[in-house]
């Protein structure tokens, strides 16, 4: 019943193009915000372009067996790039 803050950083080396990229992400998560539903917000980016922000919800339909999630995101610039996802994870 607490807010969780995630932070990640990394470095990618593309040997073919000899290009390096520094990547980062910050996320805020509220587990069980509404019964079996988790809410999340995230900003991800790298040192080569505009960051991307997204919000998501994850529903634990059957604990330990079935999780359904959805997200919506947009690049933080004037490019009008948007992304919507829907997913499911079934454990057996």
Secondary structure by P-SEA (a helix, b strand, c coil): cbbbbbbbbbccccccccbbbbbcbbbbbbccccccbbbbccccccccbbbbbbcccccccccccbbbbcccccccccccbbbbbbbccccc
